[in-house]
Structure formats: structure tokens, C-alpha cells
Amino acid sequence: MLLFKIFFPTLLLVIGILLCLVRKPLSLLISLIMLSIISSCTILVLMDVQFFSITFILIYIGAIMMLFLFIVMMFNLKSE
């Protein structure tokens, strides 16, 4: 259990640094959803606050990330 409590925050820091280096906006959003939000929810589950973890997933992935994805697709941003 202690290994998970060390692994996921470290993974979250590494993901945050790597997200700053991504050039494609669509890849950035998908990796933000899949990696950082899921690892944040895993940290919340390890802290025994499952309600906040589910709420985090529903609100951020269901609403805010889909809004970001819609904006990126609407602006039709091309990668360089």
C-alpha cells in the first residue's frame, strides 16, 4: 500500500512535466484525461475518499474535458 502511495504522486509529477512538452493539442487533452486525472483519482481512492474520486471523474472527464475537446476541434488546430 505504501508503494502505491509513493508511486502515483510521483507518476503525477512526471506526467505534469511531460504534458508541458507535448506539441499536439489533441494528444495533450487525451493524455491529460487518461493519465493525470486517472492517477489523481487513484490517489483519492487510496486515501479512502471514493465519493470524491467518482465526482472528480464525472465532473472533469464528463464535462470540462469534453468542453476542451470541443473547443480544440472547433478551432481546428493543426500540429506543426
Secondary structure as GFF3:
##gff-version 3
##sequence-region A 1 80
A	DSSP	alpha_helix	2	19	.	.	.	ID=ss1
A	DSSP	alpha_helix	25	31	.	.	.	ID=ss2
A	DSSP	pi_helix	32	37	.	.	.	ID=ss3
A	DSSP	alpha_helix	38	46	.	.	.	ID=ss4
A	DSSP	alpha_helix	50	56	.	.	.	ID=ss5
A	DSSP	pi_helix	57	64	.	.	.	ID=ss6
A	DSSP	alpha_helix	65	75	.	.	.	ID=ss7
###
